[in-house]
Amino acid sequence: MFGINEMGVRNCLSRAVMVAGLVLGFLVDPVVAQTRTLPDFTDLVEQVGPSVVNIRTTEKVQPRSSQVNPGEEEMLEFFRRFGLPAPNMPRPGPRQRTPQPQDEQPRDQPRGVGSGFVLTPDGLIMTNAHVVEGADEVIVTLTDKREFKAKIIGSDKRSDVALVKIDATGLPAVRTGDVNRLKVGEWVMAIGSPFGLDNSVTAGIVSAKQRDTGEFLPFIQTDVAINPGNSGGPLINMRGEVVGINSQIMSRSGGFMGISFSIPIDEAIRVSDQLRSQGRVSRGRIGVTIDQVSKEVAESLGLGKSTGALVKAVEAGSPADKAGVEPGDVIIKFDGRVIEKSMDLPRFVGATKPGTRSALTVFRKGAPKDLQVTIAEIEADKAEAKATPPAPKGKPSSVAQAYGLVVSDLTENQRKELKIKAGVAVDAVTDAAAKAGLAEGDVILQLDSMEVASVKDVETILAKHDKAKPLVVLYRRGDWTQYTLMRVGK
């Protein structure tokens, strides 16, 4: 009736759909684009997968008895199947059997399971130190199901890096990447053996870098699913390069909760180079105790911003002591590198070869000061030195008591023993002094950067001090000279 045939209707509908598509395109295209850019990990798995290994460890144990009830045997079989450490299960009732000679023979018991990856074609494999720690035997299984007994080349607990060697050649080695190029939000992938399930692949993104969870390592944080058994496996970027070793998880249940930590591969390679050449890792030390520089501390010292490492204590006779570092200094540079946060210092010093003479810049009394320090080698922790015996108690000072302090003059013999020219003994602490960390037996050397030679000096300085501001205290405890801030009424 209106002169529109069937073909005309179809043409009109087609044009309408095209127009609608153009109008709504801005709603559709981003979704399509986003879908197209989602990563595909299949090529990466094929490329890196053959380089990832399963690591089982065993230990020698003395069997208690050959008698195991059926339910217990099933549970033990479950743990054996997945390569998990067998639990110490209670025995039902006392044993009445006399042990046979064969019961005295140690046997291999599964201790744990982890992961690793091939570092060189001739059989060097990197993993975590905690994977192989305490193992009597380490068994490495390749993706082609070949098994090898591995030799532990070296293990470093501080970095949680270990190097093992198998007798094999022509292995597919991984390529290592540049951690400095890694960006927060970047896609990464992990391959490992969670709960003994070989060659499991999980993926996620980099959540953060330089995460402080260890003394010497700034970890990579990801949301990649990591579970027991993933330890020692590689963290891989989208270029197929290993950028980290999966090492830790943050969990309240023992399982994955969305926060995983990996050791940066550049740090791990530095450790492995030392393990390979000398079987151990040598680290530097200078003999200081440090703390973060808070905003309040920065203001009290005249430092522009809260950066650097605040020296809380200096070990007597240490490299720092010989270099002239004092408690209360803020170390702002080491070998020309800026100390942004306190944990930068032990990492920089730890990575320096012992015996090296390094430049140190400290902020002291409102100005920077350059020092030279000779790095020593880190050693086992020493037993804490005993506090200096308190001096004979004198008449308490009312001014000092307002700060929670009871002090007395040192004898000449005590000064000679401590090798100091001045100072007062702390006989008791309460309130502000106790909160600041002072203790009976300490020796106060300075208050507000002024030397203290007697109780009278303490009274004079404290009487003039503005209680609204923190009191700077330099004191001696054992072989360590330390620094603290005392706040009255807090």
GIWO-V258285 format. One record per residue. N is the residue number from 1. RES is the residue in one letter. SS is DSSP state (helix for helix, strand for strand, loop for the rest). PHI is phi in whole degrees, -180 to 180 (999 if undefined). NEAR is the number of other C-alpha atoms within 8 Angstrom. Layout:
# GIWO-V258285
N;RES;SS;PHI;NEAR + N;RES;SS;PHI;NEAR
This chain:
# GIWO-V258285
1;M;loop;999;3 + 2;F;loop;-95;3 + 3;G;loop;79;4 + 4;I;loop;-108;7 + 5;N;loop;-90;6 + 6;E;helix;-63;6 + 7;M;helix;-64;6 + 8;G;helix;-63;8 + 9;V;helix;-62;9 + 10;R;helix;-63;8 + 11;N;helix;-63;8 + 12;C;helix;-63;8 + 13;L;helix;-64;8 + 14;S;helix;-62;8 + 15;R;helix;-63;8 + 16;A;helix;-63;8 + 17;V;helix;-65;8 + 18;M;helix;-63;8 + 19;V;helix;-63;8 + 20;A;helix;-62;8 + 21;G;helix;-64;8 + 22;L;helix;-67;8 + 23;V;helix;-67;7 + 24;L;helix;-92;8 + 25;G;helix;-58;8 + 26;F;helix;-66;8 + 27;L;helix;-88;7 + 28;V;helix;-91;8 + 29;D;helix;-57;8 + 30;P;helix;-60;8 + 31;V;helix;-66;8 + 32;V;helix;-63;8 + 33;A;helix;-62;8 + 34;Q;helix;-63;8 + 35;T;helix;-63;7 + 36;R;helix;-69;6 + 37;T;helix;-93;6 + 38;L;loop;-62;6 + 39;P;loop;-71;5 + 40;D;loop;-115;5 + 41;F;loop;-94;8 + 42;T;helix;-61;6 + 43;D;helix;-65;7 + 44;L;helix;-65;11 + 45;V;helix;-63;9 + 46;E;helix;-66;8 + 47;Q;helix;-77;8 + 48;V;helix;-98;10 + 49;G;helix;-49;11 + 50;P;helix;-63;11 + 51;S;helix;-88;13 + 52;V;strand;-92;17 + 53;V;strand;-121;16 + 54;N;strand;-98;15 + 55;I;strand;-122;12 + 56;R;strand;-112;13 + 57;T;strand;-126;15 + 58;T;strand;-131;13 + 59;E;strand;-138;12 + 60;K;strand;-82;9 + 61;V;strand;-130;8 + 62;Q;loop;-92;9 + 63;P;loop;-66;10 + 64;R;loop;-82;5 + 65;S;loop;-167;7 + 66;S;loop;-88;6 + 67;Q;loop;-90;4 + 68;V;loop;-134;8 + 69;N;loop;-75;6 + 70;P;helix;-58;6 + 71;G;helix;-64;6 + 72;E;helix;-68;9 + 73;E;helix;-62;9 + 74;E;helix;-63;8 + 75;M;helix;-66;8 + 76;L;helix;-63;10 + 77;E;helix;-64;8 + 78;F;helix;-60;8 + 79;F;helix;-68;11 + 80;R;helix;-65;11 + 81;R;helix;-63;7 + 82;F;loop;-99;9 + 83;G;loop;68;13 + 84;L;loop;-94;13 + 85;P;loop;-64;11 + 86;A;loop;-75;10 + 87;P;loop;-75;5 + 88;N;loop;-83;4 + 89;M;loop;-95;5 + 90;P;loop;-67;4 + 91;R;loop;-93;6 + 92;P;loop;-80;4 + 93;G;loop;87;4 + 94;P;loop;-71;5 + 95;R;loop;-85;4 + 96;Q;loop;-111;4 + 97;R;loop;-95;4 + 98;T;loop;-78;4 + 99;P;loop;-60;7 + 100;Q;loop;-91;6 + 101;P;helix;-54;6 + 102;Q;helix;-67;5 + 103;D;helix;-67;12 + 104;E;helix;-82;9 + 105;Q;loop;-81;8 + 106;P;loop;-63;9 + 107;R;strand;-131;8 + 108;D;strand;-79;8 + 109;Q;strand;-122;10 + 110;P;strand;-55;13 + 111;R;strand;-106;13 + 112;G;strand;179;11 + 113;V;strand;-138;16 + 114;G;strand;-153;18 + 115;S;strand;-133;16 + 116;G;strand;-166;17 + 117;F;strand;-148;15 + 118;V;strand;-74;16 + 119;L;loop;-93;10 + 120;T;loop;-136;11 + 121;P;loop;-62;12 + 122;D;loop;-91;10 + 123;G;loop;106;13 + 124;L;strand;-79;12 + 125;I;strand;-128;13 + 126;M;strand;-101;14 + 127;T;strand;-155;16 + 128;N;loop;-88;14 + 129;A;helix;-64;12 + 130;H;helix;-73;7 + 131;V;helix;-72;12 + 132;V;helix;-105;11 + 133;E;loop;-61;7 + 134;G;loop;75;5 + 135;A;loop;-83;10 + 136;D;loop;-88;8 + 137;E;strand;-146;9 + 138;V;strand;-119;14 + 139;I;strand;-112;11 + 140;V;strand;-107;13 + 141;T;strand;-114;11 + 142;L;loop;-84;12 + 143;T;loop;-68;11 + 144;D;loop;-87;5 + 145;K;loop;77;6 + 146;R;loop;-72;7 + 147;E;strand;-117;8 + 148;F;strand;-137;9 + 149;K;strand;-83;9 + 150;A;strand;-103;12 + 151;K;strand;-103;8 + 152;I;strand;-80;11 + 153;I;strand;-75;11 + 154;G;strand;-176;11 + 155;S;strand;-145;14 + 156;D;strand;-126;12 + 157;K;loop;-67;8 + 158;R;loop;-62;6 + 159;S;loop;-99;10 + 160;D;loop;63;11 + 161;V;strand;-118;14 + 162;A;strand;-136;16 + 163;L;strand;-128;15 + 164;V;strand;-123;13 + 165;K;strand;-131;11 + 166;I;loop;-116;13 + 167;D;loop;-87;8 + 168;A;loop;-154;8 + 169;T;loop;-133;7 + 170;G;loop;68;6 + 171;L;loop;-79;11 + 172;P;loop;-77;9 + 173;A;loop;-85;10 + 174;V;loop;-79;12 + 175;R;strand;-102;7 + 176;T;strand;-95;8 + 177;G;loop;-105;9 + 178;D;loop;-94;8 + 179;V;helix;-64;9 + 180;N;helix;-64;4 + 181;R;helix;-84;5 + 182;L;loop;-69;8 + 183;K;loop;-119;6 + 184;V;loop;-64;9 + 185;G;loop;98;7 + 186;E;loop;-74;9 + 187;W;strand;-72;11 + 188;V;strand;-140;13 + 189;M;strand;-135;14 + 190;A;strand;-123;14 + 191;I;strand;-128;14 + 192;G;strand;-170;21 + 193;S;loop;-126;15 + 194;P;helix;-63;13 + 195;F;helix;55;11 + 196;G;helix;83;11 + 197;L;loop;-87;9 + 198;D;loop;-58;8 + 199;N;loop;55;12 + 200;S;strand;-82;9 + 201;V;strand;-112;9 + 202;T;strand;-132;10 + 203;A;strand;-144;11 + 204;G;strand;-176;11 + 205;I;strand;-127;12 + 206;V;strand;-75;15 + 207;S;strand;-88;10 + 208;A;strand;-166;9 + 209;K;strand;-121;10 + 210;Q;strand;56;7 + 211;R;strand;-79;9 + 212;D;strand;-84;9 + 213;T;loop;-130;7 + 214;G;loop;-140;7 + 215;E;loop;-68;9 + 216;F;loop;-115;10 + 217;L;loop;-125;12 + 218;P;strand;-91;12 + 219;F;strand;-76;14 + 220;I;strand;-93;15 + 221;Q;strand;-99;13 + 222;T;strand;-135;14 + 223;D;loop;-108;12 + 224;V;loop;-68;14 + 225;A;loop;-66;11 + 226;I;loop;-122;13 + 227;N;loop;-135;11 + 228;P;loop;-52;9 + 229;G;loop;110;12 + 230;N;loop;-77;15 + 231;S;loop;-54;18 + 232;G;loop;93;16 + 233;G;loop;-79;17 + 234;P;strand;-85;15 + 235;L;strand;-103;14 + 236;I;strand;-121;13 + 237;N;strand;-86;13 + 238;M;loop;-75;10 + 239;R;loop;-95;6 + 240;G;loop;79;10 + 241;E;strand;-104;11 + 242;V;strand;-80;14 + 243;V;strand;-114;16 + 244;G;strand;-167;13 + 245;I;strand;-114;17 + 246;N;strand;-67;16 + 247;S;strand;-130;13 + 248;Q;strand;-140;8 + 249;I;strand;-133;11 + 250;M;loop;-102;9 + 251;S;loop;-151;9 + 252;R;loop;-99;6 + 253;S;loop;-112;5 + 254;G;loop;97;5 + 255;G;loop;-110;8 + 256;F;loop;-67;13 + 257;M;loop;-132;9 + 258;G;loop;97;9 + 259;I;loop;-130;12 + 260;S;strand;-127;16 + 261;F;strand;-126;12 + 262;S;strand;-127;14 + 263;I;strand;-77;15 + 264;P;strand;-57;14 + 265;I;helix;-66;13 + 266;D;helix;-66;9 + 267;E;helix;-65;9 + 268;A;helix;-65;13 + 269;I;helix;-66;8 + 270;R;helix;-60;8 + 271;V;helix;-66;12 + 272;S;helix;-65;12 + 273;D;helix;-62;8 + 274;Q;helix;-71;12 + 275;L;helix;-62;15 + 276;R;helix;-70;10 + 277;S;helix;-87;6 + 278;Q;helix;-135;7 + 279;G;loop;76;10 + 280;R;loop;-153;9 + 281;V;loop;-114;9 + 282;S;loop;-101;9 + 283;R;loop;-126;12 + 284;G;strand;-90;14 + 285;R;strand;-148;13 + 286;I;loop;-125;12 + 287;G;loop;85;10 + 288;V;strand;-130;10 + 289;T;strand;-105;8 + 290;I;strand;-125;10 + 291;D;strand;-148;9 + 292;Q;strand;-68;10 + 293;V;loop;-93;14 + 294;S;loop;-76;7 + 295;K;helix;-61;8 + 296;E;helix;-65;6 + 297;V;helix;-65;8 + 298;A;helix;-58;13 + 299;E;helix;-68;10 + 300;S;helix;-68;8 + 301;L;helix;-94;9 + 302;G;loop;81;8 + 303;L;loop;-87;10 + 304;G;loop;-61;6 + 305;K;loop;-143;7 + 306;S;loop;-83;9 + 307;T;loop;-129;11 + 308;G;loop;94;15 + 309;A;strand;-122;16 + 310;L;strand;-78;13 + 311;V;strand;-81;17 + 312;K;strand;-87;13 + 313;A;strand;-154;13 + 314;V;strand;-127;17 + 315;E;strand;-75;12 + 316;A;loop;-62;8 + 317;G;loop;79;6 + 318;S;loop;-78;10 + 319;P;helix;-55;13 + 320;A;helix;-65;13 + 321;D;helix;-62;13 + 322;K;helix;-67;9 + 323;A;helix;-80;10 + 324;G;loop;98;7 + 325;V;loop;-70;11 + 326;E;loop;-122;9 + 327;P;loop;-59;12 + 328;G;loop;99;12 + 329;D;loop;-67;11 + 330;V;strand;-115;12 + 331;I;strand;-78;14 + 332;I;strand;-107;14 + 333;K;strand;-146;12 + 334;F;strand;-133;15 + 335;D;loop;52;7 + 336;G;loop;83;7 + 337;R;strand;-92;6 + 338;V;strand;-72;8 + 339;I;loop;-91;14 + 340;E;loop;-73;8 + 341;K;loop;-135;11 + 342;S;loop;-58;15 + 343;M;helix;-70;10 + 344;D;helix;-65;9 + 345;L;helix;-63;11 + 346;P;helix;-61;11 + 347;R;helix;-70;11 + 348;F;helix;-65;9 + 349;V;helix;-67;13 + 350;G;helix;-62;12 + 351;A;loop;-85;8 + 352;T;loop;-94;10 + 353;K;loop;-65;11 + 354;P;loop;-55;12 + 355;G;loop;97;8 + 356;T;loop;-72;8 + 357;R;strand;-95;8 + 358;S;strand;-119;10 + 359;A;strand;-86;11 + 360;L;strand;-132;14 + 361;T;strand;-114;12 + 362;V;strand;-116;14 + 363;F;strand;-103;13 + 364;R;strand;-139;11 + 365;K;loop;53;6 + 366;G;loop;86;8 + 367;A;strand;-148;6 + 368;P;strand;-73;8 + 369;K;strand;-139;8 + 370;D;strand;-92;8 + 371;L;strand;-130;11 + 372;Q;strand;-121;9 + 373;V;strand;-128;13 + 374;T;strand;-97;12 + 375;I;loop;-69;16 + 376;A;strand;-100;10 + 377;E;strand;-91;11 + 378;I;loop;-65;9 + 379;E;loop;-135;4 + 380;A;loop;-61;4 + 381;D;loop;-60;4 + 382;K;loop;-85;4 + 383;A;loop;-65;4 + 384;E;loop;-63;4 + 385;A;loop;-66;7 + 386;K;loop;-73;6 + 387;A;loop;-68;8 + 388;T;loop;-65;9 + 389;P;loop;-58;5 + 390;P;loop;-67;11 + 391;A;loop;-73;12 + 392;P;loop;-54;5 + 393;K;loop;-69;8 + 394;G;loop;-103;7 + 395;K;loop;-75;5 + 396;P;loop;-60;9 + 397;S;loop;-93;10 + 398;S;helix;-66;6 + 399;V;helix;-67;9 + 400;A;helix;-67;14 + 401;Q;helix;-64;10 + 402;A;loop;-65;7 + 403;Y;loop;-98;11 + 404;G;loop;81;12 + 405;L;strand;-118;13 + 406;V;strand;-122;12 + 407;V;strand;-126;15 + 408;S;strand;-148;16 + 409;D;strand;-70;12 + 410;L;loop;-83;11 + 411;T;loop;-80;7 + 412;E;helix;-63;6 + 413;N;helix;-65;6 + 414;Q;helix;-67;8 + 415;R;helix;-64;12 + 416;K;helix;-65;8 + 417;E;helix;-64;6 + 418;L;helix;-86;6 + 419;K;loop;59;6 + 420;I;loop;-129;7 + 421;K;loop;-90;6 + 422;A;loop;-146;10 + 423;G;loop;141;15 + 424;V;strand;-128;15 + 425;A;strand;-85;14 + 426;V;strand;-91;17 + 427;D;strand;-93;13 + 428;A;strand;-163;9 + 429;V;strand;-136;13 + 430;T;loop;-147;10 + 431;D;helix;47;8 + 432;A;helix;-61;13 + 433;A;helix;-65;14 + 434;A;helix;-66;11 + 435;K;helix;-65;9 + 436;A;loop;-78;10 + 437;G;loop;99;7 + 438;L;loop;-72;9 + 439;A;loop;-145;10 + 440;E;loop;-58;9 + 441;G;loop;101;13 + 442;D;loop;-68;15 + 443;V;strand;-124;12 + 444;I;strand;-81;14 + 445;L;strand;-101;14 + 446;Q;strand;-142;12 + 447;L;strand;-129;14 + 448;D;loop;51;8 + 449;S;loop;67;8 + 450;M;strand;-111;6 + 451;E;strand;-65;9 + 452;V;loop;-114;14 + 453;A;loop;-108;11 + 454;S;loop;-157;12 + 455;V;helix;-63;12 + 456;K;helix;-62;6 + 457;D;helix;-63;9 + 458;V;helix;-60;11 + 459;E;helix;-61;11 + 460;T;helix;-65;8 + 461;I;helix;-67;10 + 462;L;helix;-68;9 + 463;A;helix;-66;7 + 464;K;helix;-91;6 + 465;H;loop;-72;7 + 466;D;loop;-79;5 + 467;K;loop;-67;8 + 468;A;loop;-76;5 + 469;K;loop;-110;6 + 470;P;loop;-68;10 + 471;L;strand;-93;11 + 472;V;strand;-82;11 + 473;V;strand;-122;14 + 474;L;strand;-110;15 + 475;Y;strand;-142;12 + 476;R;strand;-116;12 + 477;R;strand;-137;14 + 478;G;loop;62;10 + 479;D;loop;-90;8 + 480;W;strand;-108;10 + 481;T;strand;-95;14 + 482;Q;strand;-129;14 + 483;Y;strand;-131;13 + 484;T;strand;-152;11 + 485;L;strand;-114;9 + 486;M;strand;-109;12 + 487;R;loop;-119;11 + 488;V;loop;-77;9 + 489;G;loop;80;4 + 490;K;loop;-123;4
